[in-house]
Amino acid sequence: MPNKPSPFKCIVGVRLDREINEKLSILARQLSCTKSDLVARWIFENTQHIILSAHDYEKIAQDIRKASKK
């Protein structure tokens, strides 16, 4: 039975210039982490100032409930 993805996470795709992708790969190797870890860390650090509203949290809860049913 395959692993079921976490309903608390979502997939985000991004197209990168090949040169930037290679630089990202090198940096990830230097820091002993994955490219996904680097991107997630950057997003986390640059969204700390954003405050979510009650409406935002309700949308997140709905998305989690929907993902849990899959």
JOFEN-V85740 format. One record per pair of residues at least 24 apart in sequence whose ideal C-beta (glycine too) atoms are under 10 Angstrom apart, sorted by the first residue. I is the first residue (numbers start at 1). J is the second residue. If there is no record, write none. Layout:
[[I J] [I J]]
This chain:
[[4 67] [4 68] [4 70] [5 67] [5 70] [6 64] [6 67] [6 68] [7 63] [7 64] [7 65] [7 66] [7 67] [7 68] [7 69] [7 70] [8 60] [8 63] [8 64] [8 67] [8 68] [9 40] [9 64] [9 67] [10 60] [10 63] [10 64] [10 67] [12 36] [12 39] [12 40] [12 43] [14 39]]
